[in-house]
Amino acid sequence: MSGSCSFETERLICRSFRYSDAEDMLRNWASDPDIQTEYGEPVYSSISQVRELLREYTSGEKSRYRWAVIEKASGENIGQIAFCKIWDEIHTAEIEYCIGKRFWGRGYAGEALSALILYTFENTDIVRLEAYHRAENIKSGRVLEKSEMHKTDTVQRFVREGITPRGEVCYCIEKNKIMKGAVSMGELHIIDHPLVQHKISLLRDKNTGTKEFRELVSEIAMFICYEATRDLPLKEIEMETPLAVAKTKIISGRKLAFIPILRAGLGMIEGVTTLVPAAKIGHIGIFRDPDTKEPIKYYSKLPEDISERDAIIVDPMLATGNSAVAAITELKSLGVKHIKFMCIICSPEGVEAIRSAHPDVEIYAGVMDQGLNEDQYIIPGVGDAGDRIFGTK
């Protein structure tokens, strides 16, 4: 995909820049100090300066993911929208945009942004878009929210630079949130139910004690399991009630096994077996080598009929994805054909690891965080989930 691929809305055309845009750019936004300062770009005072900029916008690196925003009614270039940064390895991009003041109050920024989001998710392998604005720029926040972007703790730019946002408000949107039925990130399902999000917030708090942390992990696991088992097959039966015979439905034919990755995965078992008490439980013990960060299997005990069951692997955190991939590989080697992976918090790197190694495996998570730190822990995450569940260090 490049900026040369145009897309349209009812009132706008978003297309690649042309040298003929120079006068509109200078008049409508490139010479405006307020817009350019907010946008983080220099203020241009002459056509020659804008034409120099257009050399970059039409043939340089900045041309690849940058669109001129054209008002259909007037044919004028009224602004621009772009990916200012892309992280190919995690299929994530950061958006920036500006609209000339003369065209404010007409909803053009939101219209262009919503169109770009849809265009991106329909035509590229990008699965997460991010943006941020200064806290005092409330109007930008409204534009992002109207385009279905939601607030997040930080964005990749700040994660990679080791910066904690202070005067900035961060937003993101994931492909699976708006592309109904779409296959994205190895069939990633983010369970954004308000109760799940609320409980994850409590889980993050460094002051949450072991007892409460353990209870929250179990409760969140139960909610996520509810969604992960949504596709269980049903059959119709007749059941006699105190008043009449009813035609009703029960689960049919599908046998389940839950497989916690030791040790943290054990914290999710009480919650999932509350929903499916007849499921069998297997265990896979994997630890991460402190030096290489590679998974090392030290234990495996699975039901004898595991090859005949649908397996749901559970682990609170999907960080590098190495342990998850190893567990999935182990189950497949034993003939398991239907596998899902369930976690509370995932990272883009972990999702991509499963997606690359086992694209048939669906992932169910409560939230996707920004990424991993140098020690391969999820940021902002919850710290070491196993230590917090069991009260160890």
C-alpha positions, -999 to 999 in steps of 0.1 A, spaced: 0 0 0 12 36 -7 -2 71 -6 -9 68 -43 -39 46 -35 -69 70 -33 -100 66 -13 -131 87 -10 -159 97 14 -192 115 6 -175 149 8 -137 142 5 -111 126 -17 -79 114 -1 -52 110 -27 -15 114 -32 0 149 -32 6 168 -65 27 198 -73 -5 216 -82 -15 214 -45 11 240 -35 -11 272 -35 -39 255 -16 -15 241 10 1 275 16 -32 293 18 -52 267 39 -27 252 64 10 251 57 15 288 66 -7 287 97 16 287 129 -11 272 151 -17 242 128 20 236 120 31 239 156 4 214 167 14 192 138 51 194 147 61 209 113 78 242 103 57 271 92 60 278 55 59 313 41 64 310 4 53 288 -26 89 278 -32 92 264 4 60 244 -1 71 231 -34 103 219 -18 81 201 8 61 186 -21 93 170 -34 93 149 -3 55 143 -4 55 132 -40 87 111 -43 105 108 -10 99 85 20 71 107 32 51 100 1 45 63 9 17 67 35 5 103 31 -27 116 15 -38 150 6 -74 157 18 -94 173 -10 -128 189 -5 -150 176 -34 -172 207 -35 -144 232 -40 -116 209 -53 -92 225 -27 -65 208 -8 -77 214 28 -53 193 48 -35 160 50 -36 127 68 -7 102 71 11 74 88 39 92 105 54 59 118 50 22 110 62 -8 130 60 -36 104 70 -63 128 38 -58 149 16 -45 121 10 -11 138 10 24 125 7 59 140 -17 84 124 -12 122 121 -35 147 104 -44 184 100 -72 204 85 -71 241 76 -89 264 100 -112 277 73 -127 242 71 -130 235 108 -164 227 123 -176 207 93 -165 173 106 -139 168 79 -111 156 102 -133 128 116 -146 119 81 -111 116 67 -98 97 98 -127 72 98 -122 66 61 -85 60 65 -91 35 94 -115 15 73 -93 17 42 -63 5 62 -79 -25 78 -96 -36 45 -65 -32 23 -33 -37 44 -19 -61 70 -19 -33 96 -40 -44 126 -36 -15 150 -36 22 145 -24 47 172 -25 85 177 -19 110 204 -26 147 211 -16 173 237 -40 172 267 -51 208 260 -61 200 224 -96 187 234 -109 190 198 -84 164 186 -96 140 213 -132 144 201 -122 136 165 -104 105 176 -132 93 197 -158 99 170 -137 77 147 -140 49 173 -105 52 186 -103 47 224 -79 59 250 -49 38 259 -20 42 284 7 48 258 16 43 222 45 25 205 64 57 198 67 63 236 73 27 244 102 25 220 117 58 232 112 48 269 90 78 275 60 80 299 33 102 284 27 132 306 12 160 286 -2 137 259 -34 117 256 -30 84 237 -55 66 215 -57 34 195 -80 12 175 -77 -25 166 -88 -42 134 -110 -67 150 -130 -40 168 -145 -27 136 -141 -54 110 -169 -77 121 -162 -113 112 -128 -104 99 -98 -126 105 -72 -105 121 -40 -113 140 -45 -150 140 -82 -146 148 -76 -123 178 -107 -116 199 -104 -87 224 -131 -91 251 -139 -54 257 -169 -60 280 -170 -32 307 -166 -57 335 -136 -73 320 -119 -39 314 -128 -27 349 -113 -59 365 -82 -57 344 -76 -21 357 -78 -34 393 -54 -62 383 -28 -37 371 -27 -18 403 6 -24 421 -12 -22 454 -36 -51 446 -28 -79 471 -23 -116 464 -58 -126 474 -76 -100 454 -52 -105 424 -59 -142 424 -97 -136 426 -96 -111 398 -76 -135 375 -102 -162 381 -131 -138 375 -116 -124 343 -108 -159 330 -145 -169 335 -157 -139 314 -132 -145 286 -140 -182 286 -177 -173 281 -167 -158 247 -141 -185 239 -169 -211 241 -195 -192 222 -192 -215 192 -199 -247 211 -225 -268 190 -260 -272 203 -287 -298 198 -324 -295 204 -341 -318 229 -375 -320 246 -375 -312 283 -405 -315 306 -410 -284 328 -435 -282 357 -460 -268 332 -454 -283 298 -429 -300 274 -404 -275 261 -381 -278 231 -348 -265 243 -311 -268 235 -281 -284 252 -244 -286 243 -238 -314 218 -208 -336 211 -179 -313 219 -155 -324 246 -132 -298 261 -99 -298 279 -83 -268 296 -45 -267 295 -28 -242 319 8 -233 311 24 -237 345 25 -220 368 6 -188 361 -20 -205 340 -32 -223 371 -47 -191 383 -73 -192 355 -85 -227 360 -110 -221 388 -128 -195 366 -130 -216 335 -141 -247 352 -168 -228 369 -183 -224 335 -174 -259 321 -171 -282 352 -170 -314 331 -139 -303 312 -107 -323 317 -76 -305 328 -41 -311 315 -8 -293 325 22 -281 305 51 -268 324 73 -243 305 97 -218 319 116 -190 301 154 -193 301 166 -161 319 194 -156 294 180 -167 260 143 -160 268 136 -192 250 109 -217 263 121 -248 281 95 -276 287 99 -294 320 65 -311 325 36 -324 305 6 -343 318 -25 -344 295 -57 -364 294 -54 -397 276 -81 -388 252 -66 -353 245 -66 -360 207 -104 -363 208 -109 -330 227 -110 -294 218 -82 -277 238 -81 -243 253 -46 -233 265 -47 -207 293 -20 -183 305 -26 -149 320 1 -132 299 9 -136 262 43 -118 261 69 -131 236 45 -159 226 74 -185 228 57 -205 256 23 -204 239 38 -215 206 56 -244 223 24 -255 241 4 -254 209 31 -274 191 30 -300 219 -7 -304 216 -6 -307 178 20 -333 180 -4 -354 201 -32 -351 174 -52 -322 189 -70 -306 159 -89 -277 175 -69 -254 198 -77 -219 212 -54 -198 233 -68 -177 262 -50 -149 281 -59 -118 300 -33 -95 285 -14 -99 253 13 -81 234 15 -74 197 47 -95 196 31 -125 213 1 -124 190 23 -122 159 43 -152 172 12 -174 174 -1 -160 142 31 -169 124 36 -203 138 0 -214 142 -23 -192 121 -53 -216 127 -53 -209 165 -78 -183 178 -66 -160 205 -90 -146 232 -77 -118 254 -90 -91 276 -67 -64 263 -37 -58 240 -9 -38 256 18 -17 239 47 -42 237 76 -57 256 104 -41 276 141 -51 274 134 -79 299 105 -92 277 78 -82 301 45 -67 288 43 -29 292 23 -16 311 11 -51 320 8 -63 356 43 -73 364 50 -111 369 15 -126 370 28 -159 385 45 -141 414 14 -120 420 -10 -150 419 11 -171 443 26 -144 465 62 -152 455 91 -132 441 
